[in-house]
Amino acid sequence: MTMTSPTHAPAPKKPAPPPEHPAARRPNRFRIGAGQQMKGGPFAYLALAVVGVGSLLPLYWTLVAASRTQDEVLAPTPPFWPGGRLVENVQTAWEQANLGKAIWNSFLVSASITAATLFFCTLAGYAFAKMRFRGRGWLMTAVIATLTIPPQLSVVPLFMMMSGLGWGGQLESVIFPTLVSAFGVFFMRQYLIEALPYELIEAAKIDGANNFRIVVSVVLPVARPAMMVLGMLTFVQAWNDFFWPYLALNQQNPTLQVALGQLSASYTPDQSIVMAGALISTLPLLVVFVVFGKKIVGGIMSGAVKG
């Protein structure tokens, strides 16, 4: 009897890993942070320099004209460098147009409108973005439709309403009609749709939070980047508004832009004095941009990452 040794079948060879597809090695240009390693070439820096100089040139000319005389500003060859009459022209513009009171009025109007817009538009944007109620779509459509109405059409009825309330010539007639903006509601709604997940709201409800607590603890922290952007846009718009304040206010109680309009309303206005007043009106906005500019840009980027 012969003994046969058992034969073992050879183990199957592992299949060779498929070659990596070239697309798999290709970096994703659209992922967050992918563009941080990109470096601009000479053409990009040149284009940015041209845009920067073009943006600063009007402000520089305002400074030059505000520091010169009327004859120098209107000369066939205008001056390029600032002169030595800046302090004198600023003082003259300050006294002629009563800019101290006008600046204070503009600050009150702009701050009130900005605070009210952030409060109401954030609440309305949250309601349209995350709450379910009957007629939500139609109501949002009506809000957006108001953006297509020219503001000039509402001047006469709005003026009659303000006069009927006894606010003719008062700052209330400028503040109350613009406490809420349709653009602000739409802006906050679009941001909260993407940045605020339903899971956060449901988790807060499970923890026993009511609507007020949800808004304070969940909605406002998430909406802070968009609120900073909306606040900046609203403040700048309210500060530079001229048309409605010019109609609603009188010469004894003007905002800054109305006072500057009165300064240049004479038959032969002194352009150096007008430019000095324009320079004064620009400085507060420059301070706002310098102080809050980085925070606003950082808020936009963090909001984009969350979205």
Backbone torsions as a table, in degrees:
resi	resn	phi	psi	omega
1	MET	NA	124.4	-177.2
2	THR	-96.8	142.9	178.4
3	MET	-96.1	129.5	177.8
4	THR	-110.0	130.8	179.2
5	SER	-79.4	137.0	-179.1
6	PRO	-64.3	140.0	178.4
7	THR	-98.7	133.9	179.6
8	HIS	-103.6	131.0	177.6
9	ALA	-68.6	137.9	-180.0
10	PRO	-62.6	139.0	179.9
11	ALA	-63.4	137.5	-179.4
12	PRO	-65.7	138.7	179.2
13	LYS	-71.8	139.9	177.1
14	LYS	-68.2	134.9	179.9
15	PRO	-65.9	141.0	179.4
16	ALA	-64.7	138.9	179.7
17	PRO	-61.4	138.2	-179.2
18	PRO	-63.6	144.5	178.5
19	PRO	-61.4	140.7	-177.9
20	GLU	-64.0	132.4	-179.8
21	HIS	-66.6	139.3	-179.5
22	PRO	-57.1	-30.0	-179.6
23	ALA	-69.2	-25.3	180.0
24	ALA	-70.4	-29.1	179.2
25	ARG	-83.6	-8.0	-176.8
26	ARG	-77.9	126.3	-178.8
27	PRO	-66.1	145.7	178.0
28	ASN	-82.1	109.8	-177.0
29	ARG	-75.1	-13.1	-172.7
30	PHE	-104.8	2.8	177.7
31	ARG	-76.4	157.5	-177.7
32	ILE	-65.5	127.8	179.9
33	GLY	89.2	-4.6	-178.6
34	ALA	-66.6	-31.3	-177.3
35	GLY	-82.2	0.6	-177.9
36	GLN	-72.1	-21.2	-178.4
37	GLN	-91.5	-2.8	-179.9
38	MET	-75.7	139.3	179.1
39	LYS	-118.8	135.1	179.6
40	GLY	-80.9	146.3	178.5
41	GLY	-86.7	-175.5	-179.9
42	PRO	-59.6	-35.7	-179.6
43	PHE	-65.5	-38.4	179.3
44	ALA	-64.7	-44.1	179.0
45	TYR	-65.9	-36.7	178.0
46	LEU	-65.5	-42.5	178.9
47	ALA	-63.8	-41.8	178.1
48	LEU	-64.4	-37.7	178.6
49	ALA	-65.5	-41.1	178.9
50	VAL	-64.1	-43.8	179.2
51	VAL	-64.0	-41.3	179.4
52	GLY	-64.1	-44.2	178.6
53	VAL	-64.9	-41.6	178.3
54	GLY	-63.8	-31.5	178.6
55	SER	-75.1	-34.9	-177.6
56	LEU	-86.1	-16.2	-175.9
57	LEU	-61.7	-44.4	177.3
58	PRO	-60.8	-39.3	178.3
59	LEU	-66.0	-38.3	178.8
60	TYR	-66.5	-40.0	178.7
61	TRP	-66.3	-35.1	175.2
62	THR	-60.7	-42.5	177.7
63	LEU	-64.1	-42.4	-179.8
64	VAL	-64.1	-47.7	-178.4
65	ALA	-66.1	-33.9	180.0
66	ALA	-70.8	-17.3	-178.4
67	SER	-106.0	12.7	-179.9
68	ARG	-120.8	178.5	175.8
69	THR	-92.6	169.1	179.1
70	GLN	-59.9	-43.7	-178.8
71	ASP	-64.9	-38.5	179.7
72	GLU	-68.6	-37.1	-179.9
73	VAL	-67.9	-39.3	-176.9
74	LEU	-91.7	10.0	179.6
75	ALA	-67.1	152.3	177.6
76	PRO	-55.8	-35.7	174.6
77	THR	-110.3	97.4	-175.7
78	PRO	-66.8	152.4	179.9
79	PRO	-69.8	154.4	178.9
80	PHE	-106.6	-29.6	-177.5
81	TRP	-104.1	150.0	177.7
82	PRO	-62.6	150.9	178.4
83	GLY	-100.1	-158.6	-175.8
84	GLY	-113.5	17.8	-177.5
85	ARG	-109.5	21.0	-175.7
86	LEU	-64.4	-48.6	-177.6
87	VAL	-63.3	-42.7	-179.5
88	GLU	-65.3	-42.9	179.9
89	ASN	-67.9	-38.9	177.4
90	VAL	-63.6	-42.2	178.6
91	GLN	-63.9	-40.5	178.7
92	THR	-64.7	-45.1	178.5
93	ALA	-63.9	-38.2	179.8
94	TRP	-62.7	-40.9	-178.1
95	GLU	-78.3	-41.2	-176.8
96	GLN	-67.7	-40.0	-175.2
97	ALA	-100.7	2.7	-178.0
98	ASN	52.3	53.3	-173.3
99	LEU	-68.8	-22.7	178.3
100	GLY	-60.8	-50.2	177.9
101	LYS	-67.8	-36.9	-179.4
102	ALA	-65.0	-40.4	178.2
103	ILE	-65.1	-41.6	178.8
104	TRP	-63.8	-41.9	177.7
105	ASN	-63.5	-42.1	179.0
106	SER	-64.2	-37.7	178.3
107	PHE	-66.0	-43.7	178.1
108	LEU	-61.7	-45.1	-179.0
109	VAL	-64.8	-48.1	-176.4
110	SER	-66.3	-43.3	-179.9
111	ALA	-65.8	-41.6	179.8
112	SER	-65.1	-45.8	-179.7
113	ILE	-64.5	-40.9	-179.3
114	THR	-65.0	-46.6	-179.7
115	ALA	-62.4	-45.2	-179.6
116	ALA	-66.6	-39.5	179.7
117	THR	-63.9	-43.9	179.0
118	LEU	-63.1	-41.1	-178.1
119	PHE	-67.0	-56.1	-174.5
120	PHE	-71.0	-40.3	-177.4
121	CYS	-70.3	-33.5	176.5
122	THR	-67.1	-43.8	178.0
123	LEU	-64.6	-45.5	179.7
124	ALA	-66.0	-40.3	177.8
125	GLY	-63.0	-39.2	176.5
126	TYR	-65.3	-41.2	179.2
127	ALA	-63.4	-44.5	179.9
128	PHE	-70.7	-27.4	-175.4
129	ALA	-85.3	-39.5	-168.8
130	LYS	-124.5	-8.8	179.5
131	MET	-100.4	150.8	178.9
132	ARG	-112.5	119.2	177.2
133	PHE	-150.5	158.3	-175.2
134	ARG	-68.4	134.3	178.8
135	GLY	80.8	14.9	-177.8
136	ARG	-62.5	-45.2	-178.9
137	GLY	-64.0	-44.4	179.8
138	TRP	-65.6	-38.8	-179.8
139	LEU	-67.1	-39.7	177.4
140	MET	-66.2	-36.8	176.2
141	THR	-62.6	-40.2	178.0
142	ALA	-64.9	-38.2	178.2
143	VAL	-63.4	-45.5	179.8
144	ILE	-66.2	-35.0	-178.8
145	ALA	-63.9	-27.8	178.8
146	THR	-65.9	-19.6	177.8
147	LEU	-69.2	-20.4	-178.9
148	THR	-87.2	-6.0	-178.3
149	ILE	-87.5	122.9	177.6
150	PRO	-62.5	135.7	-179.3
151	PRO	-63.4	-21.5	180.0
152	GLN	-65.2	-25.5	-179.4
153	LEU	-69.5	-24.0	-177.0
154	SER	-97.4	4.7	-175.2
155	VAL	-65.5	-49.6	-175.8
156	VAL	-65.0	-52.6	178.5
157	PRO	-63.7	-34.8	178.9
158	LEU	-67.5	-39.2	177.7
159	PHE	-64.6	-39.1	178.0
160	MET	-66.4	-39.0	178.0
161	MET	-64.4	-45.1	-179.4
162	MET	-64.9	-37.9	177.2
163	SER	-67.3	-39.0	178.1
164	GLY	-64.5	-31.2	177.5
165	LEU	-82.0	-3.2	-179.1
166	GLY	78.5	22.1	-177.9
167	TRP	-103.6	15.2	179.6
168	GLY	-61.4	125.5	-178.7
169	GLY	78.4	3.3	-178.5
170	GLN	-104.2	159.2	-179.5
171	LEU	-66.3	-24.9	178.3
172	GLU	-59.9	-31.6	-179.5
173	SER	-69.5	-18.2	176.5
174	VAL	-94.8	-32.1	-174.6
175	ILE	-78.8	-52.5	-169.1
176	PHE	-65.9	-36.8	179.4
177	PRO	-66.3	-14.5	-176.5
178	THR	-121.1	27.8	179.1
179	LEU	-68.6	-28.3	179.5
180	VAL	-130.0	138.2	178.1
181	SER	-120.4	139.8	177.6
182	ALA	-63.6	-36.9	177.3
183	PHE	-62.9	-40.7	179.0
184	GLY	-63.2	-40.9	177.3
185	VAL	-62.9	-46.9	179.6
186	PHE	-64.2	-40.8	-179.3
187	PHE	-63.1	-47.5	-179.4
188	MET	-68.5	-36.0	177.4
189	ARG	-61.9	-48.1	-178.8
190	GLN	-63.4	-35.9	179.6
191	TYR	-70.5	-45.8	-175.9
192	LEU	-70.7	-25.8	176.6
193	ILE	-58.5	-41.0	-176.8
194	GLU	-91.8	-37.0	-171.1
195	ALA	-86.8	-20.7	-175.6
196	LEU	-111.3	101.7	179.0
197	PRO	-74.7	151.9	178.5
198	TYR	-64.2	-26.5	-177.8
199	GLU	-61.5	-36.1	178.0
200	LEU	-65.6	-40.5	179.6
201	ILE	-66.9	-43.7	179.8
202	GLU	-65.0	-38.7	178.0
203	ALA	-63.9	-38.9	177.6
204	ALA	-66.2	-38.3	177.9
205	LYS	-66.3	-38.0	177.8
206	ILE	-63.7	-35.1	177.6
207	ASP	-75.1	-0.7	177.0
208	GLY	91.3	15.2	-179.2
209	ALA	-78.2	138.0	174.5
210	ASN	-86.9	-177.7	-176.6
211	ASN	-62.3	-39.2	179.3
212	PHE	-63.5	-43.0	179.7
213	ARG	-66.7	-36.3	178.4
214	ILE	-64.1	-42.9	-180.0
215	VAL	-64.4	-43.9	-176.1
216	VAL	-71.7	-43.7	-171.8
217	SER	-92.4	-22.2	-174.6
218	VAL	-116.5	-53.6	-171.9
219	VAL	-69.6	-50.0	-175.7
220	LEU	-62.4	-43.6	176.4
221	PRO	-61.7	-37.7	179.4
222	VAL	-70.7	-37.2	-175.3
223	ALA	-84.6	-0.5	-175.3
224	ARG	-58.4	-43.7	178.8
225	PRO	-59.5	-45.3	179.3
226	ALA	-67.5	-34.0	178.4
227	MET	-65.6	-36.4	178.3
228	MET	-66.2	-41.1	178.3
229	VAL	-65.9	-46.9	179.6
230	LEU	-63.5	-38.6	177.9
231	GLY	-63.2	-41.4	177.6
232	MET	-63.2	-47.7	-179.7
233	LEU	-62.1	-41.0	-178.5
234	THR	-67.6	-42.5	-179.1
235	PHE	-64.0	-44.4	-179.9
236	VAL	-64.1	-41.8	179.7
237	GLN	-65.2	-43.4	179.5
238	ALA	-66.9	-36.6	-179.9
239	TRP	-66.9	-37.5	-176.8
240	ASN	-92.9	0.0	-177.2
241	ASP	-67.0	135.0	-177.9
242	PHE	-126.4	-38.8	-168.0
243	PHE	-63.2	-58.5	-177.3
244	TRP	-69.8	-43.5	175.2
245	PRO	-59.0	-32.6	178.9
246	TYR	-65.3	-34.2	179.2
247	LEU	-82.7	-32.9	-171.9
248	ALA	-89.3	-26.8	-174.9
249	LEU	-104.3	162.4	177.2
250	ASN	-104.9	176.3	-175.8
251	GLN	-71.0	-19.3	179.8
252	GLN	-85.5	-13.4	-176.7
253	ASN	-139.1	60.4	-173.4
254	PRO	-91.6	163.2	164.0
255	THR	-87.0	177.8	-173.3
256	LEU	-64.8	-43.4	-178.6
257	GLN	-66.9	-35.9	176.7
258	VAL	-66.6	-39.7	177.9
259	ALA	-64.3	-39.1	176.9
260	LEU	-66.5	-34.8	175.4
261	GLY	-64.1	-39.0	176.0
262	GLN	-67.3	-32.0	-179.8
263	LEU	-66.8	-31.7	-178.6
264	SER	-103.2	13.7	-175.3
265	ALA	-87.9	-5.9	-179.8
266	SER	-71.8	168.5	-176.7
267	TYR	-66.2	-40.7	177.4
268	THR	-127.8	78.9	-178.2
269	PRO	-69.9	148.2	175.9
270	ASP	-79.8	110.7	-174.5
271	GLN	-65.2	-31.4	178.2
272	SER	-67.0	-37.4	177.3
273	ILE	-69.7	-41.1	178.2
274	VAL	-61.9	-42.7	179.1
275	MET	-67.1	-33.1	175.5
276	ALA	-64.2	-41.7	175.5
277	GLY	-65.2	-39.3	177.4
278	ALA	-64.0	-36.6	177.1
279	LEU	-64.7	-39.8	177.4
280	ILE	-62.8	-41.3	-178.8
281	SER	-69.3	-22.8	-178.7
282	THR	-84.0	-29.4	-174.4
283	LEU	-58.5	-45.1	178.5
284	PRO	-59.2	-38.0	178.1
285	LEU	-66.8	-37.7	176.8
286	LEU	-63.6	-40.1	177.9
287	VAL	-63.1	-42.0	178.7
288	VAL	-61.9	-44.0	-180.0
289	PHE	-66.3	-40.0	-179.5
290	VAL	-67.0	-40.7	-176.0
291	VAL	-75.8	-43.5	-172.4
292	PHE	-108.0	1.6	-175.4
293	GLY	-61.6	-48.9	-178.8
294	LYS	-65.1	-37.6	179.2
295	LYS	-65.4	-38.4	-179.3
296	ILE	-68.5	-43.2	178.1
297	VAL	-64.5	-42.0	176.2
298	GLY	-63.0	-36.6	176.4
299	GLY	-65.5	-38.8	178.1
300	ILE	-64.0	-43.5	-178.0
301	MET	-67.9	-42.6	178.0
302	SER	-65.8	-36.3	175.9
303	GLY	-66.4	-35.8	178.0
304	ALA	-66.9	-37.9	178.1
305	VAL	-66.4	-41.2	177.8
306	LYS	-64.4	-38.2	-179.4
307	GLY	-67.6	NA	NA
